Each structure stands twice: as C-alpha cells, then as structure tokens.
Amino acid sequence: MTSYDILVAAEHRLVELIGSFTRDELARPTPCAGWDVRALVSHTLAGIEIFASTVDGGPAPTAEMMFSGTDLLGDDPAGAAKRAVTRSQAAWADLADPERELTTILGPLPAGEMLAISAFATVVHAWDLTLATNRPVRELPGDLLAHADDVARRYVPTLRAGDDHSLFQPEIPAPADANPTQRLMAFLGRDPLSDAAR
C-alpha cells in the first residue's frame, strides 16, 4: 500500500468510529491526559485539515486550535469528520511531487513525509478513541501498523524532546507478551494494557 492508500484506509476507519459515538461518549476521558473524546476528535480533525491545507492552500484551523482541542464538532461529529477527510483525500490525491517542500507546523517537510505523518496521526488517534469509548481494541491491520510504527520511530523521539504541548508522553515499558500494536502504543506513551485494551 502507498502512503495515500494508508491515509484513505485510516481515515475511513476514523469516520466509521466517530459516526458510532453517542453524545455521552464525547465526554469520556482518553489515553491522552487532559483530553476528552470531543477534544481529541476535534484535535484529530484539525490536524487532518491543517495537513491538507499545506497542499491545497485552503483555510484551516489554526495550530492553537489544534493543540487546545477547540471544539470543531458542534452537534454533528460525523459530519465534521466526513468533511475533513473528504478534503484531505482530495488534497493528497493530487500530490504530484512527494519531494516538494511544504511549510508545516513541524517545519519544512517534503510533501510525502507530511502525507505519511497525517496518516500516522489518524491511525494512532483512532486507537486512542477506540480505547476511550470502550470498543474492542484489536491489533491494527498489518499495513497500517507498519506505517505507523515507521513514522513513530523516525519522528516521535524528536517531537517528544521538543514538544511544548506534551502530546507524546514518555515511553511506557511494554510487557514481553505485548503484541506489535501494544508495543507501538507503549512507545508512544499510551497504556496499551489497560482494562479496556485487553
């Protein structure tokens, strides 16, 4: 699968998940300390749109809105998710030059890397939201897992060291019998063996 294929698959899973949430579930806490489901969904969708805007040049939420979890959902979380991913997939489908340098919230990056990071963030936050809403937490599909693990190992140590927003907590030691998805989430500072994730 290409990075674009990974993005589409990850965003499809995210839209389905958000569409299943009840109003009460939006207030549940998530594995990201201090963030409830509504705030984390808003953060995730803001990121998707911000990343897409680096390619299509259109308006997007600000970085401050993204990092604060400013509510972007209103009364229609599913609609907000569909709008964000529709824009994202249209923007990245037209990517002609993956080496083109983009100005991003992470600094200058090749477009192909920004695409990879967008897909990674969607995969990880969908896992967070699945856990937060007590849905079955399963091993990630192989292609999505391999992609997310590759991006995490290349970028997270640097982002963690310089992250003023504390989105990546320190790595948690994973038990010897942890599966690959659990090991990835432990690397990202999530507790993959909480009761909801078993």
Contacts in CASP RR format, 6 or more apart in sequence:
PFRMAT RR
TARGET T0000
AUTHOR 0000-0000-0000
METHOD contacts of the structure
MODEL  1
MTSYDILVAAEHRLVELIGSFTRDELARPTPCAGWDVRALVSHTLAGIEI
FASTVDGGPAPTAEMMFSGTDLLGDDPAGAAKRAVTRSQAAWADLADPER
ELTTILGPLPAGEMLAISAFATVVHAWDLTLATNRPVRELPGDLLAHADD
VARRYVPTLRAGDDHSLFQPEIPAPADANPTQRLMAFLGRDPLSDAAR
1 9 0 8 1.000
1 143 0 8 1.000
1 147 0 8 1.000
3 112 0 8 1.000
3 115 0 8 1.000
3 116 0 8 1.000
3 119 0 8 1.000
3 147 0 8 1.000
4 92 0 8 1.000
4 93 0 8 1.000
4 95 0 8 1.000
4 115 0 8 1.000
5 143 0 8 1.000
6 116 0 8 1.000
6 119 0 8 1.000
6 123 0 8 1.000
6 143 0 8 1.000
6 144 0 8 1.000
6 147 0 8 1.000
7 88 0 8 1.000
7 89 0 8 1.000
7 92 0 8 1.000
7 115 0 8 1.000
7 118 0 8 1.000
7 119 0 8 1.000
7 122 0 8 1.000
8 89 0 8 1.000
9 141 0 8 1.000
9 143 0 8 1.000
9 144 0 8 1.000
10 119 0 8 1.000
10 122 0 8 1.000
10 123 0 8 1.000
10 126 0 8 1.000
10 144 0 8 1.000
11 48 0 8 1.000
11 85 0 8 1.000
11 88 0 8 1.000
11 89 0 8 1.000
11 122 0 8 1.000
12 85 0 8 1.000
13 126 0 8 1.000
14 44 0 8 1.000
14 81 0 8 1.000
14 85 0 8 1.000
14 122 0 8 1.000
14 125 0 8 1.000
14 126 0 8 1.000
14 129 0 8 1.000
15 78 0 8 1.000
15 81 0 8 1.000
15 82 0 8 1.000
15 85 0 8 1.000
17 126 0 8 1.000
17 129 0 8 1.000
17 130 0 8 1.000
17 135 0 8 1.000
18 41 0 8 1.000
18 77 0 8 1.000
18 78 0 8 1.000
18 81 0 8 1.000
18 129 0 8 1.000
19 77 0 8 1.000
19 78 0 8 1.000
19 81 0 8 1.000
20 135 0 8 1.000
21 37 0 8 1.000
21 41 0 8 1.000
21 77 0 8 1.000
21 133 0 8 1.000
25 37 0 8 1.000
25 132 0 8 1.000
25 133 0 8 1.000
26 36 0 8 1.000
26 37 0 8 1.000
26 38 0 8 1.000
26 41 0 8 1.000
26 73 0 8 1.000
26 77 0 8 1.000
27 36 0 8 1.000
27 37 0 8 1.000
27 38 0 8 1.000
28 36 0 8 1.000
28 37 0 8 1.000
28 132 0 8 1.000
28 133 0 8 1.000
29 35 0 8 1.000
29 36 0 8 1.000
29 37 0 8 1.000
29 132 0 8 1.000
30 36 0 8 1.000
30 37 0 8 1.000
30 40 0 8 1.000
30 128 0 8 1.000
30 129 0 8 1.000
30 131 0 8 1.000
30 132 0 8 1.000
31 128 0 8 1.000
31 131 0 8 1.000
31 132 0 8 1.000
31 185 0 8 1.000
31 190 0 8 1.000
31 191 0 8 1.000
31 194 0 8 1.000
32 40 0 8 1.000
32 128 0 8 1.000
32 167 0 8 1.000
33 169 0 8 1.000
35 43 0 8 1.000
35 69 0 8 1.000
37 129 0 8 1.000
37 132 0 8 1.000
37 133 0 8 1.000
38 71 0 8 1.000
38 73 0 8 1.000
38 77 0 8 1.000
39 69 0 8 1.000
39 71 0 8 1.000
40 69 0 8 1.000
40 125 0 8 1.000
40 128 0 8 1.000
40 129 0 8 1.000
40 132 0 8 1.000
41 73 0 8 1.000
41 77 0 8 1.000
41 80 0 8 1.000
41 81 0 8 1.000
41 129 0 8 1.000
42 65 0 8 1.000
42 69 0 8 1.000
42 70 0 8 1.000
42 71 0 8 1.000
42 72 0 8 1.000
42 73 0 8 1.000
43 66 0 8 1.000
43 67 0 8 1.000
43 69 0 8 1.000
43 125 0 8 1.000
44 121 0 8 1.000
44 122 0 8 1.000
44 125 0 8 1.000
44 126 0 8 1.000
44 129 0 8 1.000
45 72 0 8 1.000
45 73 0 8 1.000
45 80 0 8 1.000
45 81 0 8 1.000
45 84 0 8 1.000
46 60 0 8 1.000
46 61 0 8 1.000
46 65 0 8 1.000
46 66 0 8 1.000
46 69 0 8 1.000
46 70 0 8 1.000
46 72 0 8 1.000
47 61 0 8 1.000
47 66 0 8 1.000
47 118 0 8 1.000
47 121 0 8 1.000
48 84 0 8 1.000
48 85 0 8 1.000
48 87 0 8 1.000
48 88 0 8 1.000
48 118 0 8 1.000
48 121 0 8 1.000
48 122 0 8 1.000
49 60 0 8 1.000
49 61 0 8 1.000
49 84 0 8 1.000
49 87 0 8 1.000
49 88 0 8 1.000
50 60 0 8 1.000
50 61 0 8 1.000
50 63 0 8 1.000
50 66 0 8 1.000
50 105 0 8 1.000
51 88 0 8 1.000
51 104 0 8 1.000
51 114 0 8 1.000
51 115 0 8 1.000
51 117 0 8 1.000
51 118 0 8 1.000
51 121 0 8 1.000
52 60 0 8 1.000
52 84 0 8 1.000
52 87 0 8 1.000
52 88 0 8 1.000
52 90 0 8 1.000
52 91 0 8 1.000
52 92 0 8 1.000
52 118 0 8 1.000
53 59 0 8 1.000
53 60 0 8 1.000
53 91 0 8 1.000
54 102 0 8 1.000
54 103 0 8 1.000
54 104 0 8 1.000
54 111 0 8 1.000
54 114 0 8 1.000
55 91 0 8 1.000
55 92 0 8 1.000
55 94 0 8 1.000
55 95 0 8 1.000
55 102 0 8 1.000
55 111 0 8 1.000
55 114 0 8 1.000
56 87 0 8 1.000
56 90 0 8 1.000
56 91 0 8 1.000
56 94 0 8 1.000
61 70 0 8 1.000
61 72 0 8 1.000
63 105 0 8 1.000
64 70 0 8 1.000
65 72 0 8 1.000
66 105 0 8 1.000
67 165 0 8 1.000
67 167 0 8 1.000
72 80 0 8 1.000
73 80 0 8 1.000
74 80 0 8 1.000
88 118 0 8 1.000
92 115 0 8 1.000
92 118 0 8 1.000
95 111 0 8 1.000
95 112 0 8 1.000
95 115 0 8 1.000
97 111 0 8 1.000
98 110 0 8 1.000
98 111 0 8 1.000
98 112 0 8 1.000
98 115 0 8 1.000
99 110 0 8 1.000
99 111 0 8 1.000
99 112 0 8 1.000
100 110 0 8 1.000
100 111 0 8 1.000
101 108 0 8 1.000
101 109 0 8 1.000
101 110 0 8 1.000
101 111 0 8 1.000
102 108 0 8 1.000
102 109 0 8 1.000
102 110 0 8 1.000
102 111 0 8 1.000
102 114 0 8 1.000
104 114 0 8 1.000
106 117 0 8 1.000
106 159 0 8 1.000
109 117 0 8 1.000
116 147 0 8 1.000
116 150 0 8 1.000
116 151 0 8 1.000
117 151 0 8 1.000
117 155 0 8 1.000
119 147 0 8 1.000
119 148 0 8 1.000
119 151 0 8 1.000
120 147 0 8 1.000
120 148 0 8 1.000
120 151 0 8 1.000
120 152 0 8 1.000
120 155 0 8 1.000
123 140 0 8 1.000
123 144 0 8 1.000
123 145 0 8 1.000
123 147 0 8 1.000
123 148 0 8 1.000
124 148 0 8 1.000
124 152 0 8 1.000
124 185 0 8 1.000
124 188 0 8 1.000
127 137 0 8 1.000
127 140 0 8 1.000
127 181 0 8 1.000
127 185 0 8 1.000
127 190 0 8 1.000
128 190 0 8 1.000
130 136 0 8 1.000
130 137 0 8 1.000
131 137 0 8 1.000
131 190 0 8 1.000
131 194 0 8 1.000
131 196 0 8 1.000
131 197 0 8 1.000
132 196 0 8 1.000
134 196 0 8 1.000
137 196 0 8 1.000
137 197 0 8 1.000
138 181 0 8 1.000
139 145 0 8 1.000
139 179 0 8 1.000
139 180 0 8 1.000
139 181 0 8 1.000
140 148 0 8 1.000
140 180 0 8 1.000
140 181 0 8 1.000
140 184 0 8 1.000
145 180 0 8 1.000
145 181 0 8 1.000
145 184 0 8 1.000
148 184 0 8 1.000
149 180 0 8 1.000
149 184 0 8 1.000
152 184 0 8 1.000
152 187 0 8 1.000
152 188 0 8 1.000
153 187 0 8 1.000
156 168 0 8 1.000
156 187 0 8 1.000
156 188 0 8 1.000
159 167 0 8 1.000
159 168 0 8 1.000
160 168 0 8 1.000
160 170 0 8 1.000
168 188 0 8 1.000
168 189 0 8 1.000
169 188 0 8 1.000
169 189 0 8 1.000
169 190 0 8 1.000
170 189 0 8 1.000
171 186 0 8 1.000
171 187 0 8 1.000
171 188 0 8 1.000
171 189 0 8 1.000
172 186 0 8 1.000
172 189 0 8 1.000
172 190 0 8 1.000
172 191 0 8 1.000
172 192 0 8 1.000
173 186 0 8 1.000
174 182 0 8 1.000
174 183 0 8 1.000
174 186 0 8 1.000
174 187 0 8 1.000
174 192 0 8 1.000
175 182 0 8 1.000
175 193 0 8 1.000
178 186 0 8 1.000
178 192 0 8 1.000
178 193 0 8 1.000
181 192 0 8 1.000
182 192 0 8 1.000
182 193 0 8 1.000
182 197 0 8 1.000
183 192 0 8 1.000
185 191 0 8 1.000
185 192 0 8 1.000
186 192 0 8 1.000
191 197 0 8 1.000
END
